[in-house]
Amino acid sequence: MSNLVKAIAATDTGERRVVPVKSKLFQDVFSMRENFSDLNYEQVAKVYRIGVTLGSTCMVTEIESMKNHLALGHAIRRTKEQVIEAVFGEFRQDFRMIEKLLYDYDFEGAATALRAMERKMYSTEEELTPADRDFAETMKHLQDKVGWLEYENRNLKSENKKLKGN
């Protein structure tokens, strides 16, 4: 999975919309008024923006822009280069490997490397090794255990305060 795909996130826009219960195709056009008092929660949906934000924030001082009228243009060019590197830079090593295999006339190796790079670029699922899955499961178990221990610790502290207070 590419880093670009990993960066895709859902953001609650705070907007809510009414989900039509029946098709508007057969409703009278003049009776389309919504009465929000008749709505139930199943008819209201949260609106999410799902995507990736690319870019950077830069500052160009007034003095710099007066001295060099291309200062903003340079900042835009740098940002373009940073975005290109962020999106495609992770595949640079794959391209070089394929290039080397082609120079070495290892066409089957190049085809295999190309298929692996394609899977990496277009996969939406993170491929975990069995060891990674085991590690994630162990970490989740330990985090759950730590949560319970912290809960018990708070209970013991409150009991201790009660006993000291009495």
DSSP file (Angstrom, degrees, kcal/mol; ACC not computed):
  #  RESIDUE AA STRUCTURE BP1 BP2  ACC     N-H-->O    O-->H-N    N-H-->O    O-->H-N    TCO  KAPPA ALPHA  PHI   PSI    X-CA   Y-CA   Z-CA
    1    1 A M              0   0    0      0, 0.0   120,-0.2     0, 0.0   123,-0.1   0.000 360.0 360.0 360.0 134.2    0.0    0.0    0.0
    2    2 A S     >  -     0   0    0    121,-0.5     4,-2.1   118,-0.4     5,-0.2  -0.341 360.0-117.1 -76.8 159.2    1.4    3.4   -0.9
    3    3 A N  H  > S+     0   0    0      1,-0.2     4,-1.4     2,-0.2    -1,-0.1   0.825 115.8  59.5 -63.9 -30.7    1.9    6.2    1.6
    4    4 A L  H  4 S+     0   0    0     83,-0.3     4,-0.4     2,-0.2     3,-0.2   0.925 106.6  45.6 -63.3 -43.9   -0.7    8.2   -0.4
    5    5 A V  H >4 S+     0   0    0      1,-0.2     3,-1.3     2,-0.2    -2,-0.2   0.891 110.0  54.8 -65.9 -38.8   -3.3    5.6    0.2
    6    6 A K  H 3< S+     0   0    0     -4,-2.1    -1,-0.2     1,-0.2    -2,-0.2   0.799 103.0  58.1 -63.6 -27.1   -2.3    5.3    3.9
    7    7 A A  T 3< S+     0   0    0     -4,-1.4    -1,-0.2    -3,-0.2     2,-0.2   0.578  76.9 113.1 -81.9  -8.7   -2.9    9.1    4.2
    8    8 A I    <   +     0   0    0     -3,-1.3     2,-0.3    -4,-0.4    44,-0.2  -0.472  45.9 172.0 -66.9 128.7   -6.5    8.9    3.1
    9    9 A A  E     -A   51   0A   0     42,-2.1    42,-2.0    -2,-0.2     2,-0.5  -0.952  33.1-122.2-138.9 155.7   -8.7    9.8    6.1
   10   10 A A  E     -A   50   0A   0     -2,-0.3     2,-0.5    40,-0.2    40,-0.2  -0.855  25.5-168.2 -99.3 133.2  -12.3   10.6    6.8
   11   11 A T  E     -A   49   0A   0     38,-2.4    38,-2.7    -2,-0.5     2,-0.5  -0.987  22.9-126.8-124.4 126.3  -13.2   13.9    8.3
   12   12 A D  E     -A   48   0A   0     -2,-0.5    36,-0.2    36,-0.2    -2,-0.0  -0.587  15.8-160.1 -70.3 121.1  -16.6   14.7    9.7
   13   13 A T  E     -     0   0A   0     34,-2.3    -1,-0.2    -2,-0.5    35,-0.1   0.616  33.0-123.0 -78.3 -11.9  -17.7   17.9    8.0
   14   14 A G  E    S+     0   0A   0     33,-0.5     2,-0.3     1,-0.3    34,-0.1   0.365  73.5 125.4  83.4  -6.4  -20.2   18.7   10.7
   15   15 A E  E     -     0   0A   0     32,-0.4    32,-2.1     2,-0.0     2,-0.4  -0.618  44.2-161.5 -86.7 145.3  -22.9   18.7    8.1
   16   16 A R  E     -A   46   0A   0     -2,-0.3     2,-0.3    30,-0.2    30,-0.2  -0.979   5.5-168.6-126.0 141.3  -26.0   16.5    8.4
   17   17 A R  E     -A   45   0A   0     28,-2.3    28,-3.0    -2,-0.4     2,-0.5  -0.947  25.6-114.0-129.7 151.3  -28.3   15.6    5.5
   18   18 A V  E     -A   44   0A   0     -2,-0.3    26,-0.2    26,-0.2    25,-0.1  -0.704  25.4-143.4 -83.1 128.4  -31.7   14.0    5.4
   19   19 A V        -     0   0    0     24,-4.5     2,-0.1    -2,-0.5    -1,-0.0  -0.833  24.3-120.0 -91.4 121.3  -31.7   10.6    3.7
   20   20 A P        -     0   0    0      0, 0.0     3,-0.1     0, 0.0     4,-0.1  -0.394  16.2-156.1 -65.6 134.9  -34.9   10.1    1.7
   21   21 A V  S    S+     0   0    0     -2,-0.1     2,-0.3     1,-0.1     3,-0.0   0.872  77.7  26.1 -78.7 -39.0  -36.9    7.1    2.9
   22   22 A K  S    S-     0   0    0      1,-0.0    -1,-0.1     2,-0.0     2,-0.1  -0.847 101.5 -81.0-123.3 162.7  -38.7    6.6   -0.4
   23   23 A S    >   -     0   0    0     -2,-0.3     3,-0.7     1,-0.2     4,-0.1  -0.359  26.1-148.9 -63.3 132.9  -37.8    7.5   -4.0
   24   24 A K  G >  S+     0   0    0      1,-0.2     3,-1.0     2,-0.1    -1,-0.2   0.564  84.7  87.0 -77.1  -8.4  -38.5   11.1   -4.9
   25   25 A L  G 3  S+     0   0    0      1,-0.2    -1,-0.2     3,-0.0    -2,-0.0   0.864  95.9  34.6 -59.7 -38.2  -39.1   10.0   -8.4
   26   26 A F  G <  S+     0   0    0     -3,-0.7    -1,-0.2     2,-0.1     2,-0.2   0.271  96.7 105.9-104.5  10.8  -42.8    9.2   -7.7
   27   27 A Q  S <  S-     0   0    0     -3,-1.0     2,-0.3     1,-0.1     5,-0.1  -0.577  81.7 -97.8 -89.7 155.4  -43.5   12.1   -5.3
   28   28 A D    >   -     0   0    0     -2,-0.2     3,-1.5     1,-0.1    -1,-0.1  -0.549  28.9-136.2 -68.8 129.7  -45.5   15.2   -6.1
   29   29 A V  G >  S+     0   0    0     -2,-0.3     3,-0.7     1,-0.3    -1,-0.1   0.814 101.8  52.8 -59.4 -32.8  -43.0   18.0   -6.9
   30   30 A F  G 3  S+     0   0    0      1,-0.2    -1,-0.3     2,-0.1     3,-0.2   0.548 100.8  60.7 -85.1  -6.4  -45.0   20.5   -4.8
   31   31 A S  G <   +     0   0    0     -3,-1.5    -1,-0.2     1,-0.2    -2,-0.1  -0.055  68.1 112.4-107.7  33.4  -45.0   18.4   -1.6
   32   32 A M    <   +     0   0    0     -3,-0.7    -1,-0.2    -5,-0.1     2,-0.1   0.297  38.3 128.1 -90.0   9.8  -41.2   18.2   -1.2
   33   33 A R        -     0   0    0     -3,-0.2     2,-0.5     1,-0.1    -3,-0.0  -0.448  55.2-134.2 -68.5 138.1  -41.1   20.3    2.0
   34   34 A E        -     0   0    0     -2,-0.1     2,-0.7     3,-0.0     3,-0.1  -0.804  10.6-159.0 -94.8 130.7  -39.2   18.6    4.8
   35   35 A N    >   -     0   0    0     -2,-0.5     3,-1.6     1,-0.1     4,-0.2  -0.913   3.5-165.6-108.2 104.3  -40.7   18.6    8.3
   36   36 A F  G >  S+     0   0    0     -2,-0.7     3,-0.9     1,-0.3    -1,-0.1   0.678  82.5  67.1 -68.7 -16.9  -37.8   18.0   10.6
   37   37 A S  G 3  S+     0   0    0      1,-0.2    -1,-0.3    -3,-0.1    -3,-0.0   0.752  98.6  53.5 -73.2 -21.2  -40.0   17.2   13.6
   38   38 A D  G <  S+     0   0    0     -3,-1.6    -1,-0.2     2,-0.0    -2,-0.2   0.459  89.3 106.5 -89.6  -1.0  -41.1   14.0   11.8
   39   39 A L    <   -     0   0    0     -3,-0.9     2,-0.3    -4,-0.2    -3,-0.0  -0.471  51.9-159.6 -80.7 147.7  -37.6   12.8   11.2
   40   40 A N    >   -     0   0    0     -2,-0.2     3,-1.9     1,-0.0     4,-0.4  -0.776  37.5 -99.4-114.6 170.7  -36.0    9.9   13.1
   41   41 A Y  G >  S+     0   0    0      1,-0.3     3,-0.9    -2,-0.3    -2,-0.0   0.743 118.1  65.9 -64.2 -23.7  -32.3    9.3   13.5
   42   42 A E  G 3  S+     0   0    0      1,-0.2    -1,-0.3     3,-0.0    -3,-0.0   0.715  99.8  53.1 -69.4 -18.6  -32.2    6.7   10.7
   43   43 A Q  G <  S+     0   0    0     -3,-1.9   -24,-4.5   -25,-0.1     2,-0.5   0.530  96.1  77.6 -93.4  -7.8  -33.1    9.4    8.2
   44   44 A V  E <   -A   18   0A   0     -3,-0.9     2,-0.4    -4,-0.4   -26,-0.2  -0.897  62.3-170.7-108.3 129.5  -30.3   11.8    9.2
   45   45 A A  E     -A   17   0A   0    -28,-3.0   -28,-2.3    -2,-0.5     2,-0.2  -0.925  22.0-123.5-120.8 143.2  -26.8   11.0    7.9
   46   46 A K  E     -A   16   0A   0     -2,-0.4     2,-0.5   -30,-0.2   -30,-0.2  -0.581  25.9-133.3 -76.4 145.0  -23.4   12.6    8.8
   47   47 A V  E     -     0   0A   0    -32,-2.1   -34,-2.3    -2,-0.2   -33,-0.5  -0.901  25.0-169.9-103.1 126.6  -21.5   14.0    5.8
   48   48 A Y  E     -A   12   0A   0     -2,-0.5     2,-0.6   -36,-0.2   -36,-0.2  -0.878  19.6-143.1-114.8 146.7  -17.8   13.0    5.7
   49   49 A R  E     -A   11   0A   0    -38,-2.7   -38,-2.4    -2,-0.3     2,-0.6  -0.958  21.5-168.4-103.1 121.0  -15.0   14.3    3.4
   50   50 A I  E     +A   10   0A   0     -2,-0.6     2,-0.3   -40,-0.2   -40,-0.2  -0.951  38.3  78.3-113.7 121.8  -12.8   11.4    2.6
   51   51 A G  E    S-A    9   0A   0    -42,-2.0   -42,-2.1    -2,-0.6     2,-0.4  -0.984  70.2 -78.0 172.9-166.0   -9.5   12.2    0.9
   52   52 A V        -     0   0    0     -2,-0.3     2,-0.6   -44,-0.2   -44,-0.1  -0.971  25.8-144.9-127.8 138.8   -5.9   13.5    1.3
   53   53 A T        -     0   0    0     -2,-0.4     2,-0.4   -46,-0.2    -2,-0.0  -0.934  20.8-173.1-105.3 122.4   -4.7   17.0    1.7
   54   54 A L        +     0   0    0     -2,-0.6     2,-0.3     2,-0.0    29,-0.1  -0.903  35.8  63.6-114.9 143.5   -1.4   17.7   -0.1
   55   55 A G        -     0   0    0     -2,-0.4     2,-0.3    24,-0.1    -2,-0.1  -0.858  59.4-112.3 141.6-174.4    0.6   20.9    0.2
   56   56 A S        -     0   0    0     -2,-0.3     2,-0.5     2,-0.0    23,-0.1  -0.963  20.0-114.6-150.3 165.6    2.5   23.0    2.6
   57   57 A T        +     0   0    0     -2,-0.3     2,-0.3     2,-0.0    -2,-0.0  -0.910  37.6 177.1-104.8 130.1    2.3   26.3    4.3
   58   58 A C        -     0   0    0     -2,-0.5     2,-0.4     2,-0.0    -2,-0.0  -0.920  19.4-142.6-131.6 159.8    5.0   28.8    3.4
   59   59 A M        -     0   0    0     -2,-0.3     2,-0.5    16,-0.0    -2,-0.0  -0.980  10.0-173.4-124.4 134.5    5.7   32.4    4.3
   60   60 A V        -     0   0    0     -2,-0.4    12,-0.0     4,-0.0    -2,-0.0  -0.985  25.5-133.3-124.1 117.6    7.1   35.0    2.0
   61   61 A T     >  -     0   0    0     -2,-0.5     4,-2.5     1,-0.1     5,-0.2  -0.267  17.0-119.0 -69.4 157.2    8.0   38.3    3.8
   62   62 A E  H  > S+     0   0    0      1,-0.2     4,-1.9     2,-0.2     5,-0.2   0.900 116.1  51.2 -61.1 -41.0    6.9   41.6    2.3
   63   63 A I  H  > S+     0   0    0      1,-0.2     4,-2.4     2,-0.2    -1,-0.2   0.919 109.9  49.3 -63.9 -43.5   10.5   42.7    2.0
   64   64 A E  H  > S+     0   0    0      1,-0.2     4,-2.8     2,-0.2    -2,-0.2   0.911 111.3  48.6 -62.4 -42.7   11.5   39.4    0.2
   65   65 A S  H  < S+     0   0    0     -4,-2.5    -1,-0.2     1,-0.2    -2,-0.2   0.807 111.7  50.3 -70.3 -27.4    8.6   39.8   -2.3
   66   66 A M  H  < S+     0   0    0     -4,-1.9     3,-0.2    -5,-0.2    -2,-0.2   0.888 115.3  42.8 -73.3 -38.9    9.6   43.4   -2.9
   67   67 A K  H  < S+     0   0    0     -4,-2.4     2,-0.5     1,-0.3    -2,-0.2   0.896 129.0  26.7 -70.5 -40.2   13.2   42.5   -3.5
   68   68 A N    ><  -     0   0    0     -4,-2.8     3,-1.9    -5,-0.2    -1,-0.3  -0.912  61.7-168.4-131.3 103.8   12.4   39.4   -5.6
   69   69 A H  T 3  S+     0   0    0     -2,-0.5     3,-0.2     1,-0.3     4,-0.2   0.626  90.6  58.9 -68.7 -10.3    9.1   39.4   -7.5
   70   70 A L  T 3> S+     0   0    0      1,-0.2     4,-2.4     2,-0.1    -1,-0.3   0.305  73.5 103.6 -96.6   8.0    9.5   35.7   -8.2
   71   71 A A  H <> S+     0   0    0     -3,-1.9     4,-2.0     1,-0.2    -1,-0.2   0.912  82.7  45.5 -59.3 -45.1    9.7   34.7   -4.4
   72   72 A L  H  > S+     0   0    0     -4,-0.3     4,-2.5    -3,-0.2    -1,-0.2   0.897 110.7  54.6 -65.5 -39.1    6.2   33.3   -4.4
   73   73 A G  H  > S+     0   0    0     -4,-0.2     4,-2.3     1,-0.2    -2,-0.2   0.889 107.9  49.6 -60.1 -39.8    6.9   31.5   -7.6
   74   74 A H  H  X S+     0   0    0     -4,-2.4     4,-2.5     2,-0.2    -1,-0.2   0.897 110.1  50.7 -65.9 -39.9    9.9   29.8   -6.0
   75   75 A A  H  X S+     0   0    0     -4,-2.0     4,-2.1     2,-0.2    -2,-0.2   0.900 110.6  49.4 -65.0 -39.4    7.9   28.8   -3.0
   76   76 A I  H  X S+     0   0    0     -4,-2.5     4,-2.5     2,-0.2    -2,-0.2   0.922 110.6  50.2 -64.4 -43.5    5.2   27.3   -5.2
   77   77 A R  H  X S+     0   0    0     -4,-2.3     4,-2.4     2,-0.2    -2,-0.2   0.914 110.2  50.0 -61.2 -43.3    7.9   25.4   -7.2
   78   78 A R  H  X S+     0   0    0     -4,-2.5     4,-2.3     1,-0.2    -1,-0.2   0.908 110.9  49.9 -61.3 -41.3    9.4   24.0   -3.9
   79   79 A T  H  X S+     0   0    0     -4,-2.1     4,-2.5     2,-0.2    -2,-0.2   0.909 108.8  51.9 -65.3 -41.3    5.9   22.9   -2.8
   80   80 A K  H  X S+     0   0    0     -4,-2.5     4,-2.6     1,-0.2    -1,-0.2   0.922 110.6  48.7 -58.5 -44.2    5.3   21.2   -6.1
   81   81 A E  H  X S+     0   0    0     -4,-2.4     4,-2.4     1,-0.2    -2,-0.2   0.892 111.1  50.3 -63.3 -39.4    8.6   19.3   -5.7
   82   82 A Q  H  X S+     0   0    0     -4,-2.3     4,-2.4     2,-0.2    -2,-0.2   0.898 111.5  47.8 -66.2 -40.1    7.7   18.4   -2.1
   83   83 A V  H  X S+     0   0    0     -4,-2.5     4,-2.4     2,-0.2     5,-0.2   0.927 111.6  50.0 -66.8 -44.3    4.3   17.0   -3.2
   84   84 A I  H  X>S+     0   0    0     -4,-2.6     4,-3.1     1,-0.2     5,-0.6   0.922 112.8  47.3 -59.1 -44.2    5.8   15.1   -6.1
   85   85 A E  H  X5S+     0   0    0     -4,-2.4     4,-1.7     1,-0.2     5,-0.3   0.898 111.3  51.3 -64.8 -39.7    8.4   13.6   -3.7
   86   86 A A  H  <5S+     0   0    0     -4,-2.4     4,-0.2    -5,-0.2    -1,-0.2   0.886 119.5  35.5 -64.6 -38.4    5.7   12.7   -1.1
   87   87 A V  H  <5S+     0   0    0     -4,-2.4   -83,-0.3    -5,-0.1    -2,-0.2   0.924 135.8  17.5 -82.2 -47.0    3.5   11.0   -3.7
   88   88 A F  H ><5S+     0   0    0     -4,-3.1     3,-1.8    -5,-0.2     4,-0.3   0.607 100.3  87.2-105.9 -13.3    6.1    9.3   -6.0
   89   89 A G  G ><<S+     0   0    0     -4,-1.7     3,-1.5    -5,-0.6     4,-0.4   0.807  81.0  63.7 -60.5 -31.5    9.3    9.3   -3.9
   90   90 A E  G 3  S+     0   0    0     -5,-0.3    -1,-0.3     1,-0.3     4,-0.3   0.690 101.6  52.8 -67.8 -15.4    8.5    6.0   -2.2
   91   91 A F  G <> S+     0   0    0     -3,-1.8     4,-2.4     1,-0.2    -1,-0.3   0.444  80.3  94.3 -97.5  -1.1    8.7    4.3   -5.6
   92   92 A R  H <> S+     0   0    0     -3,-1.5     4,-2.3    -4,-0.3     5,-0.2   0.907  85.3  49.6 -57.3 -45.0   12.1    5.6   -6.5
   93   93 A Q  H  > S+     0   0    0     -4,-0.4     4,-2.2     1,-0.2    -1,-0.2   0.882 109.8  51.8 -63.8 -38.5   13.9    2.5   -5.2
   94   94 A D  H  > S+     0   0    0     -4,-0.3     4,-2.4     2,-0.2    -2,-0.2   0.921 109.5  49.6 -63.8 -43.9   11.5    0.3   -7.2
   95   95 A F  H  X S+     0   0    0     -4,-2.4     4,-2.7     1,-0.2    -2,-0.2   0.920 111.3  48.8 -60.6 -43.7   12.2    2.2  -10.4
   96   96 A R  H  X S+     0   0    0     -4,-2.3     4,-2.4     2,-0.2    -1,-0.2   0.881 110.6  51.0 -65.1 -37.5   15.9    1.9   -9.9
   97   97 A M  H  X S+     0   0    0     -4,-2.2     4,-2.4     2,-0.2    -1,-0.2   0.923 112.1  46.2 -65.1 -44.1   15.6   -1.9   -9.2
   98   98 A I  H  X S+     0   0    0     -4,-2.4     4,-2.4     2,-0.2    -2,-0.2   0.916 112.1  51.7 -64.2 -42.7   13.6   -2.4  -12.4
   99   99 A E  H  X S+     0   0    0     -4,-2.7     4,-2.4    -5,-0.2    -2,-0.2   0.920 110.7  48.0 -59.0 -44.7   16.1   -0.3  -14.3
  100  100 A K  H  X S+     0   0    0     -4,-2.4     4,-1.9     1,-0.2    -2,-0.2   0.917 110.9  50.7 -62.6 -44.0   19.0   -2.4  -13.0
  101  101 A L  H  <>S+     0   0    0     -4,-2.4     5,-2.9     1,-0.2    -1,-0.2   0.884 110.8  49.3 -62.9 -38.2   17.3   -5.6  -13.8
  102  102 A L  H ><5S+     0   0    0     -4,-2.4     3,-1.6     3,-0.2    -1,-0.2   0.910 109.6  50.8 -67.0 -41.7   16.6   -4.4  -17.4
  103  103 A Y  H 3<5S+     0   0    0     -4,-2.4    -1,-0.2     1,-0.3    -2,-0.2   0.831 110.1  51.2 -63.4 -30.5   20.3   -3.4  -17.8
  104  104 A D  T 3<5S-     0   0    0     -4,-1.9    -1,-0.3    -5,-0.2    -2,-0.2   0.346 115.4-119.8 -86.6   6.9   21.3   -6.8  -16.6
  105  105 A Y  T < 5 +     0   0    0     -3,-1.6     2,-1.2     1,-0.2    -3,-0.2   0.760  67.8 141.6  59.6  27.3   18.9   -8.4  -19.2
  106  106 A D     >< +     0   0    0     -5,-2.9     4,-2.3     1,-0.2    -1,-0.2  -0.667  16.6 164.6 -96.3  77.8   16.9  -10.0  -16.4
  107  107 A F  H  > S+     0   0    0     -2,-1.2     4,-2.4     1,-0.2    -1,-0.2   0.847  72.0  51.1 -68.9 -35.3   13.5   -9.5  -18.0
  108  108 A E  H  > S+     0   0    0      2,-0.2     4,-2.4    -3,-0.2    -1,-0.2   0.914 111.4  48.1 -67.7 -41.0   11.7  -12.0  -15.7
  109  109 A G  H  > S+     0   0    0      2,-0.2     4,-2.6     1,-0.2    -2,-0.2   0.899 112.3  49.6 -63.4 -40.0   13.1  -10.3  -12.6
  110  110 A A  H  X S+     0   0    0     -4,-2.3     4,-2.5     2,-0.2    -2,-0.2   0.902 110.7  49.7 -65.2 -40.7   12.1   -6.9  -14.0
  111  111 A A  H  X S+     0   0    0     -4,-2.4     4,-2.2     2,-0.2    -2,-0.2   0.907 112.0  48.2 -64.7 -40.7    8.6   -8.2  -14.7
  112  112 A T  H  X S+     0   0    0     -4,-2.4     4,-2.2     2,-0.2    -2,-0.2   0.922 113.3  47.2 -64.0 -44.4    8.3   -9.6  -11.2
  113  113 A A  H  X S+     0   0    0     -4,-2.6     4,-2.3     1,-0.2    -2,-0.2   0.874 111.0  52.5 -65.0 -36.9    9.6   -6.3   -9.7
  114  114 A L  H  X S+     0   0    0     -4,-2.5     4,-2.3     2,-0.2    -1,-0.2   0.905 109.5  48.1 -66.4 -40.9    7.2   -4.4  -11.9
  115  115 A R  H  X S+     0   0    0     -4,-2.2     4,-2.4     2,-0.2    -2,-0.2   0.897 111.5  50.9 -65.1 -39.2    4.2   -6.5  -10.7
  116  116 A A  H  X S+     0   0    0     -4,-2.2     4,-2.1     2,-0.2    -2,-0.2   0.905 110.9  48.3 -64.4 -40.5    5.4   -6.0   -7.1
  117  117 A M  H  X S+     0   0    0     -4,-2.3     4,-2.4     2,-0.2    -2,-0.2   0.894 110.0  52.5 -66.8 -38.6    5.6   -2.2   -7.5
  118  118 A E  H  X S+     0   0    0     -4,-2.3     4,-2.5     2,-0.2    -2,-0.2   0.915 109.2  49.0 -62.9 -42.9    2.1   -2.2   -9.2
  119  119 A R  H  X S+     0   0    0     -4,-2.4     4,-1.6     1,-0.2    -1,-0.2   0.915 112.1  49.5 -60.9 -42.0    0.7   -4.1   -6.2
  120  120 A K  H  < S+     0   0    0     -4,-2.1  -118,-0.4     1,-0.2    -2,-0.2   0.886 114.5  44.8 -64.0 -39.3    2.3   -1.6   -3.8
  121  121 A M  H  < S+     0   0    0     -4,-2.4  -119,-0.3  -120,-0.2    -2,-0.2   0.873 123.9  30.9 -73.3 -38.2    1.0    1.4   -5.8
  122  122 A Y  H  < S+     0   0    0     -4,-2.5     2,-0.2    -5,-0.2    -2,-0.2   0.446  88.2 111.5-107.8  -1.0   -2.6    0.2   -6.3
  123  123 A S     <  -     0   0    0     -4,-1.6  -121,-0.5    -5,-0.2  -118,-0.1  -0.536  40.3-172.5 -76.0 137.8   -3.3   -1.9   -3.2
  124  124 A T        +     0   0    0     -2,-0.2     2,-0.4  -123,-0.1    -1,-0.1   0.481  67.3  76.7-103.5  -6.6   -5.8   -0.4   -0.7
  125  125 A E  S    S-     0   0    0      2,-0.0     2,-0.5     0, 0.0    -2,-0.0  -0.881  82.8-125.3-107.0 134.7   -5.1   -3.1    1.9
  126  126 A E        -     0   0    0     -2,-0.4     2,-0.9     1,-0.1    -2,-0.1  -0.659  23.9-137.9 -77.5 124.2   -2.1   -3.0    4.1
  127  127 A E        -     0   0    0     -2,-0.5     2,-0.4    -4,-0.0    -1,-0.1  -0.750  23.3-170.0 -89.1 109.5   -0.3   -6.4    3.7
  128  128 A L        -     0   0    0     -2,-0.9    -2,-0.0     4,-0.0     0, 0.0  -0.792  18.3-129.2 -99.4 140.3    0.8   -7.5    7.1
  129  129 A T     >  -     0   0    0     -2,-0.4     4,-2.4     1,-0.1     5,-0.2  -0.442  31.3-106.7 -76.2 160.6    3.1  -10.4    7.6
  130  130 A P  H  > S+     0   0    0      0, 0.0     4,-2.6     0, 0.0     5,-0.2   0.879 124.0  53.6 -55.7 -36.8    2.0  -13.1   10.1
  131  131 A A  H  > S+     0   0    0      2,-0.2     4,-2.5     1,-0.2     5,-0.1   0.904 107.9  49.8 -64.5 -40.1    4.7  -11.8   12.5
  132  132 A D  H  > S+     0   0    0      2,-0.2     4,-2.7     1,-0.2    -1,-0.2   0.906 111.1  49.1 -63.9 -41.5    3.3   -8.3   12.1
  133  133 A R  H  X S+     0   0    0     -4,-2.4     4,-2.6     2,-0.2    -2,-0.2   0.923 111.9  48.5 -63.7 -44.0   -0.2   -9.6   12.9
  134  134 A D  H  X S+     0   0    0     -4,-2.6     4,-2.7     2,-0.2    -2,-0.2   0.918 112.2  49.0 -60.9 -43.3    1.0  -11.5   15.9
  135  135 A F  H  X S+     0   0    0     -4,-2.5     4,-2.7     2,-0.2    -2,-0.2   0.922 111.6  48.9 -62.5 -44.5    2.9   -8.4   17.1
  136  136 A A  H  X S+     0   0    0     -4,-2.7     4,-2.4     2,-0.2    -2,-0.2   0.899 112.4  48.6 -62.2 -40.9   -0.2   -6.2   16.6
  137  137 A E  H  X S+     0   0    0     -4,-2.6     4,-2.4     2,-0.2    -2,-0.2   0.917 112.1  48.4 -65.6 -42.9   -2.4   -8.7   18.5
  138  138 A T  H  X S+     0   0    0     -4,-2.7     4,-2.7     2,-0.2    -2,-0.2   0.918 111.7  50.0 -62.1 -43.8    0.2   -8.9   21.4
  139  139 A M  H  X S+     0   0    0     -4,-2.7     4,-2.8     2,-0.2    -2,-0.2   0.905 110.2  49.9 -62.8 -41.4    0.3   -5.1   21.6
  140  140 A K  H  X S+     0   0    0     -4,-2.4     4,-2.5     2,-0.2    -1,-0.2   0.928 111.5  49.0 -62.3 -44.1   -3.5   -4.8   21.7
  141  141 A H  H  X S+     0   0    0     -4,-2.4     4,-2.2     1,-0.2    -2,-0.2   0.922 113.3  46.7 -60.4 -44.6   -3.6   -7.4   24.5
  142  142 A L  H  X S+     0   0    0     -4,-2.7     4,-2.7     2,-0.2    -2,-0.2   0.890 111.3  51.3 -66.5 -38.9   -0.9   -5.5   26.4
  143  143 A Q  H  X S+     0   0    0     -4,-2.8     4,-2.3     2,-0.2    -1,-0.2   0.898 110.3  49.5 -65.3 -39.3   -2.7   -2.2   25.9
  144  144 A D  H  X S+     0   0    0     -4,-2.5     4,-2.3     2,-0.2    -2,-0.2   0.920 111.6  49.3 -61.9 -43.0   -5.9   -3.7   27.2
  145  145 A K  H  X S+     0   0    0     -4,-2.2     4,-2.5     1,-0.2    -2,-0.2   0.912 110.2  50.1 -63.0 -43.7   -4.0   -5.1   30.2
  146  146 A V  H  X S+     0   0    0     -4,-2.7     4,-2.7     2,-0.2    -1,-0.2   0.899 108.8  53.6 -61.8 -40.7   -2.4   -1.7   30.9
  147  147 A G  H  X S+     0   0    0     -4,-2.3     4,-2.1     1,-0.2    -2,-0.2   0.928 110.7  45.2 -59.5 -45.8   -5.9    0.0   30.7
  148  148 A W  H  X S+     0   0    0     -4,-2.3     4,-2.7     2,-0.2    -2,-0.2   0.897 112.3  51.7 -65.7 -39.4   -7.3   -2.4   33.3
  149  149 A L  H  X S+     0   0    0     -4,-2.5     4,-2.6     2,-0.2    -2,-0.2   0.897 109.9  49.2 -64.5 -39.9   -4.2   -1.9   35.5
  150  150 A E  H  X S+     0   0    0     -4,-2.7     4,-2.3     2,-0.2    -1,-0.2   0.896 111.0  50.8 -64.7 -38.9   -4.6    1.8   35.3
  151  151 A Y  H  X S+     0   0    0     -4,-2.1     4,-2.1    -5,-0.2    -2,-0.2   0.938 112.3  45.8 -61.9 -47.8   -8.3    1.5   36.2
  152  152 A E  H  X S+     0   0    0     -4,-2.7     4,-2.8     1,-0.2    -2,-0.2   0.889 110.3  54.9 -62.0 -39.9   -7.4   -0.7   39.2
  153  153 A N  H  X S+     0   0    0     -4,-2.6     4,-2.4     1,-0.2    -1,-0.2   0.911 107.6  49.0 -61.5 -43.4   -4.7    1.7   40.2
  154  154 A R  H  X S+     0   0    0     -4,-2.3     4,-2.3     2,-0.2    -1,-0.2   0.911 111.7  49.8 -62.4 -41.6   -7.2    4.6   40.2
  155  155 A N  H  X S+     0   0    0     -4,-2.1     4,-2.4     1,-0.2    -2,-0.2   0.920 111.3  48.3 -62.8 -43.3   -9.6    2.5   42.3
  156  156 A L  H  X S+     0   0    0     -4,-2.8     4,-2.6     1,-0.2    -1,-0.2   0.895 110.6  51.6 -64.8 -39.0   -6.9    1.6   44.8
  157  157 A K  H  X S+     0   0    0     -4,-2.4     4,-2.3     2,-0.2    -1,-0.2   0.908 110.6  47.9 -64.1 -41.5   -5.8    5.3   45.1
  158  158 A S  H  X S+     0   0    0     -4,-2.3     4,-2.1     2,-0.2    -2,-0.2   0.897 112.8  48.6 -68.6 -37.5   -9.4    6.4   45.8
  159  159 A E  H  X S+     0   0    0     -4,-2.4     4,-2.6     2,-0.2    -2,-0.2   0.912 110.3  52.4 -64.5 -40.8   -9.8    3.6   48.4
  160  160 A N  H  X S+     0   0    0     -4,-2.6     4,-2.3     1,-0.2    -2,-0.2   0.902 109.3  49.0 -61.3 -42.0   -6.5    4.7   49.9
  161  161 A K  H  X S+     0   0    0     -4,-2.3     4,-2.3     2,-0.2    -1,-0.2   0.899 111.0  50.7 -64.3 -40.4   -7.7    8.3   50.2
  162  162 A K  H  X S+     0   0    0     -4,-2.1     4,-1.4     2,-0.2    -2,-0.2   0.925 111.5  47.2 -62.6 -44.5  -10.9    7.2   51.8
  163  163 A L  H  < S+     0   0    0     -4,-2.6    -2,-0.2     1,-0.2    -1,-0.2   0.885 113.7  47.4 -66.7 -38.1   -9.1    5.1   54.4
  164  164 A K  H  < S+     0   0    0     -4,-2.3    -1,-0.2     1,-0.2    -2,-0.2   0.860 110.9  52.9 -69.8 -34.2   -6.6    7.9   55.2
  165  165 A G  H  <        0   0    0     -4,-2.3    -1,-0.2     1,-0.2    -2,-0.2   0.781 360.0 360.0 -71.7 -26.5   -9.5   10.4   55.4
  166  166 A N     <        0   0    0     -4,-1.4    -1,-0.2    -5,-0.1    -2,-0.2   0.453 360.0 360.0 -89.7 360.0  -11.4    8.2   57.9
